[in-house]
Amino acid sequence: MDSVWEVLRPLNLLAGFSAYAAWRVFYALYLSPLRKVPGPFWARISALPMFYYDLMGKEPDFMRENCQKYGSLFVMEPDKVGVCGFDECQLILNSHAFLKDRRYGQVDFIEPNMFLTRDPELNKHRRRQIGPALNPASLRQMEDTILAAGPQQLMVKWDSVIAQSIDGKAHIQYFEDFSDMSFDVITSLGFGLEHRSLTNGDSQMASWVRKATLLIFVQMVVPILSKSPFKQTILRPLYNGVDQFLQFGVRLIEQRKMSDERRKDLLQAFIDAEDPLSKVRMTPAQITSETIINILGGTDTSSNILTWAIHLLLLHPEYLQQAQAQVRSHFAPNHLIRYEEAKLLLPFVEACIYETMRIRSPGNNLPRSIARGGVVLKGFFIPDSCTCSVSIATCNTNKDMWTRPMEFYPERFIKNPEDKRKVLTFSAGVRVCPGRHLAMWEMLSTLANILNNYDLELPKDSLFTPKNTDNKGQPVIMPYRQAITCSPRYPDRDCIIVVSKRN
Ligand code: HEM
């Protein structure tokens, strides 16, 4: 007993801590395989600086600041490099040799699915099964559902709020509306339900989705929690929610299989989906697992981009007018604009979406293991004992790639349409987002219909206006919070617009 006390005496603790700190410094400066790679001193010693930025929801700032200071490859944690040069990002993303980080594999969630699996074979198999359902030819068949749950529903809601206003002008919190709308689009397609949380306020499925998101996130951050006894105790409420969600999904699939109706939605497409190589179809639990992942992947991403697009257009009235003029020169009021006509006739509106995706990518760091045998990046050898993070937000605004990198300047994509390929917001390569066409379908048709039917203004008391500029003369953008996706930090304060019917 005495000896334990001896060891724990404050002086001994201090000595132990000092020895450990000295070892960390010595290792970082003289032994680490990353010792020659540029980067901040503290990041070589500990993951705490990154953790601090993560906790504050400012992780893209950490990556951007370091990229500006140290270049497109830098040490971001003791055994981890941040990658933000386009060629290096492509090299990593283009190959299954750079597996998703170990943390993905530690998540226990219904059935292995396309997003969480680290197994390239399972990923390829799933892509062969469900990839075609998310391709443009298939989405064309589902467009009525996308429009009904998306822009049409949004316009019903906005029209009703405007009708109730005294002067034909309604104050709308658009962040919440886009979030509910995107959720309705993906759940209508995925479960074949007329769910309508935007107009009916139904919240059961939203609560299951929150539990599923938290369950995945918690297990990635603290992997031990997915093991007994934590699974049965701390995580029980979350697992219960996900179990109910699973039962709900399996029931719907059984019902659909028994009915003669062949609806045009993702649920039907997933039931029918067959891997052309193995001829294997998905079980109801696999379909539900994939569908829940699609709901998680396809809600906050699309809705945040729409939110930032409206905000950025209001900060740049010249672009708002240009986009509105383009839409209104082609379409009469109340014409329901479909994706393919928008894609054909509204290149500037599409450019505004790309530019928003470029400077406010919902996702940022994509963590990957280094390929077996290591890799040379920017002239430095990175061994396979290390990991890396592809920083989308930083690559999208890297000054080596983009002129006026931090400016909202949609015309860049009109002048150089091929630059759209350099926007990494949907990732790239072998694990590229399979929902990217659906997201574009939803975002472009929603923005085009809003611009066609409504006049938008900032409220008088807005903090962020075209006149509130930074030292480079650019309007200050509302603050963000990076928590899985990049969303406005104070949506109730900063995401209000005054909406009236088109003049
Ligand atoms: C603007 C909207 C969207 C953005 C910005 C976005 C972005 C991304 C990114 C960056 C990844 C790579 C993640 C990683 O490697 O860890 C990804 C993967 C994925 N996304 Fe999306 N996404 C969007 C919409 C959607 C939609 C609508 C769906 C569903 C239909 C979806 C389903 C998925 C799935 C299943 C994966 C995993 C792919 C894999 O790991 O092989 N996403 N997405």
Residues whose N, C-alpha, C, O or C-beta is under 5 A from the ligand:
A	BS01	HEM	M114 F115 N294 G297 G298 T301 S302 P362 G363 L366 L424 T425 F426 S427 V430 R431 V432 C433 P434 G435 R436 L438 A439
